[in-house]
Amino acid sequence: MPSLNSVIRPSLLITMSAASRGLISRLRLLSFTPTATVISSSHQFRRFSAQSMIVENDNEFDSGGPRIIESKPGIMNRDSKRTGAIALKCGMSAVWDKWGARVPITVLWLDDNIVSQVKTIEKEGITALQIGCGQKKEKHLTKPEVGHFRAQGIPLKRKLREFPVTEDALLPVGTPITVRHFVPGQYVDVTGITRGKGFQGGMKRWGFSGMPASHGASLSHRSIGSTGQRDAPGKVFKGKKMPGRMGGKQCTVKNVWVHKIDPARNLMWVRGQVPGAEGNFVFIKDAVYNKPDISLLPFPTYFAAQDEDVSELEPFVADLGEIDPFMAAD
């Protein structure tokens, strides 16, 4: 019959090994996150969620406490990156400039954009803002989605999108992102899902010229022609332009010019076309290549005054200047 010690010792070893593993994992976490603080009464770490809107910094003990993210204007430098916005594509329109030229315009609607989550270095390892757009009923959402919105204390949103930002561009949860986040005359990048066109041939999908229309071609006028080689290499290379499914992919149109904004209706008019069909969501952010003037952009976003009546504001139109910007690109 085994002794009592032989029965108890394995369980004690298992308990001690589990406790040591837990202690080692906490020490490792402490070594990799120097900004975390330890509660002396128990071996637990104080964690901060986006709901509390508190971010630790490296000089916590020098400053006397954690830094609180506030909704106030800041100073933007050339390395700062602002958040983007989610818009609904309303359709195409046209305007006439002062030179009498007709210019195609796409109308975008920023439907109730607010900050739905704040991601920081201390908790998620990145600095980003999650933006929510539109409204949706609870019965049309999954339980994890409803729990996410309730944990953040915000209304139920229809579309979410995460935008990477710099540390100085963080905003508290619930901060509205209106159309005045952008300035008429600046350039933006618009991302969306292109229209799906199904399975298409090489002429429509890639712009091939096709086979001869009269001499030498029989029932192959829209064929793409030869696709391979002879014995060497004796195969069709990957990536060959051939018939296939067209559209329905994410596309980014760069350097889209903002023509006009309407703060009363949260509408934005941009020059040219943006990807997607009418009613689709598109994501707008500051242009990467044709950077706007940082002195004109509200940073980290536009904060409306308490006595400001948005319904009485007139639309803001970009200054065309002496040279027509619509014709300059042509």
N, C-alpha and C positions, 0 to 999 in steps of 0.2 A: 504493500500500500504506500503510495507516495506521501512524502511528508508535507506539512502545511507550508513550509518555506518554499519548497519546489513548486507549489501551486501559485503562491502569491508573487514570487519574484518575476516570472515572465510578465504578469500584468503590470507590475511596477515599472519594469523596463519599458514596456510599451507606453505607459503614461509619461515617463520621464523623456522618452525619445520624442513623443508628440509635443510635449511642452518645450523641449529644446528646439525643435523645428519651428514652433511658433515664435519663440524668442529670437531665433536667428533671422527669421523673415522680417520681424519688426526692426531688428538692428540694421538689416540690409536696407529696409525702407528709409530708416532714419539717415543712413549714410548717403543715400541717393537723393533725398529731399531735405536739404539743410534748413529749409524754411518751415518745416513742420515742427510743432512743439509737443512735448510730452506732458501728460497730466500725471502729477506725482502720486496721486492716490491709486492709480491703476495703470497697467501697461497698455494704454490705448492712446491713439493719436487723435488730435482734434482735427476734424475734417470740415471743410467749408463748402457748401453747395452754392450753385448759382443763384438760388433763391435769396440767400443772405447777402449776396452781392459784396462779399468781402474777399479780398485778395491779399495774400501774404507777399511781402517783399523781403529782399535780402537784408535790409536795414530795419527789421521789425523792432529789435531790442534798442536800436539807437533812436528810432522815431517815437518810441513809447507805445506802439500798438500797430495793428494791421491797417493797411490802406483801404479806404472805402471808395468804391467806384461811384462817382457823382455825375449827375446830369448837368454839366456846365460846359460852355465853350472852351476850347483849348487852342493851342498854337500848333499848326501843322508844319512839319519840315519835309524835306524832299524824300526821306525814307519812310514816312508815315503811309499807312495803307488803311483807307476807310472801308467800312462795310458796304455791301451792295444792297439791292432791293429786288423784290419779286413783283412782276407786273403781269397783267393780263392783256394779251394782244386783242385789241378791239377791231382792227381792220385798217384798210388803206384809205387815204384821202389825198388831197392835193391842195397846194397853196400857190399863190402868185406873188413873186417877189416884186420889189420896186422897179425892176427892169422889165417886168411884164412876162417873165418866163414862168411856165407851169412846172412845179416841182412835186414829185410824189412824196407823200408823207405817211408814216405809220403812226397810229394812235395807240398809246399804251396807258393802261390804268393801274395805278398802284393802290390796290384794294386793301386798306387797313393793315399796313405793314407795322409790326412791332417786334421788339427783341424778345424771343421766346426762351433763350438759354445763353448763358455766358460760359465759355470754356477758357480755362486758365492753365498756366504752366504747372501750378501746384497740383491740380486735380486731374486734368486730362492730358497734360504734356504739351498743349498748344494754346495759342491765343486766337480765339475765333468767336464769332457771334452767329447764333442761329436765328434766322428771321422767319416769322410766320406771316402768312397772307390769307385773306379771305375769312369766311366763316363756314362751319360745318356742324351738323347735328351729332349728338353723342351716339345715336343709333347707327350712324354711318362710319364710326371709328372703332378700332380695336381697343381692347381693354388696356394694353400697354400704352397706346397713344393717349387715351383718356387719362391714365395715370401720370403720364409725362406732363400734360397740360395742367393737371391739378397740382402736381408737385411744384411747378413753377408759378402757380397762381395766376394764370393768364386764360383768356377765353379760348375755346376750341377753334383751331385753325385748319384751313383746308390744305395749305401747301407749306412745307418747311424747306429751308435751304440754309446751308452753312457757308459763311464767308470768312476766310482767314483775314485777320486784322493784326495790326501791331499793338503793342502794350498800351500805347497812349490813346488808342482809338476804341477802347472797351467802353461799353455802355451798360447801364443797369437793365435788368429784366423789366419789360413793360414799356420801354422807351419807344415812342412812335417814330417811324421812318416815313416821312411824307415826301411829296414830289419836290419840295424845296431842298431836299438833300442834294439835288443836282442843279446846275446853273445853266441857263440857256447860252449856247455858244460853245460849251465844252464838248469833248468827245468821250464816248462811252463804248464799252464792249457788251454786246447782247448775245446771250447764249440761250438756245432752245432746241427742241426736237423738230427736225424738218418734216415736211409732209411725206407720208408714206405713199409710194407709187406702185408698189407691188413688183412683180417680176417683169423686167423690161429688157429689151434687146440692146445690142452694143451701140446702135446709132443714137438711141435716146439716152442711154445711160452714160456713154462716154463721148458722144459726138462724132462717131465714125462716119465716114462719107458713104459707106456701102459699096456694093459691086456695080459694075456698069449697068445702066438702065436700058440699053438697046442691044449692042453687039456682044456676043460671047457669054452672056449670062442667061441662065434659064432657071426660073423659080428660085433665084438666090440673090435678088436685088438688094435685100437688106442684110445680107450675111456679113460677118466680120472678117471673113477670109481666113488665111492660114494662121494657126496658133502655135505650131510646134516646129521642129527642125528635122533633119535626117537622122542617121544613126548616132551622130554625136551632137548633142547629148541624148537625143532620142526621147525627149520628154517635154512636157509643158511646164515652164517655170511657175513657181508660186507667185501670186499677185498679178497674173496676166489679166488684162482688161477683157472681160467676157460678159455675156448676158448674165443677169442675176437680179437679186432683190435690190430695189432702188429706194432711197429715202428712209425715213424713220430712224435717223441717227442724230446724235447730238452735234450741233454745229454752232460755232461762235463767229459772229460777224463783228469785225474789229473796226474801230474808228467810225462809229455812227455819230453823226452830228446832231446835237439837241437843238431843235428849232424854237420850241415854245413849251412852257409849262403853265398849267392852270391850277393854282393852289385850292381854289374853291371846290373843284371836282376831282383833284388828284390825278389829272391827266397830263400826259407828256407826248409831244409831237417830235418825232425824230425823222431825219432825212433818209429816204430809201426804204428798203425792205428789211425785215428781221425774220429769222427762221420760225417755222411753225404756222399752223393754220389759225384762223380766228377762234378765239376762246381758249387757246393754249397759254400756258404759263411760260414766261421768259425771265431770265435773270440778268439784271443790269448792274454793272460796276464801272468804276473809272477806267478809262482806256490805259492800256499798258504801254503802248508805243507812242501814241500821240498824247502825251500827258497834259492834263489841263493845268491852268495857272493855280498854284496852291493858295495864292493870296485871295482868290475869288471863291474858293470852296468853303462851305461851312464845316467846321471840324469840331468834334467827330461827326456831328450831324447838325441839322438846323433845329434850334430850340425856339419855339414860338413864344412870344410874350403873353402874359396872363390876360391882358386887355385886348389882344389882337383878335379881330373878327375875320376868320378865314373866308367866310361867305361873301364878304364885301371886297375882297382883293381881286384886282384885274389880272388877266394873264400876263406873264412876262415873256417877251419876245426877244430873241437874240439880235444884237446889233449887226446888220449885214456889212456895214462899213462902206468903203469906196469900191471894193472889188466884190462882185457877187460870189459868195462861197459855193453856191450851188453849181455855178458854171466853171469855177476855178479848177475843180477836179477833172472836168472833161477836157 
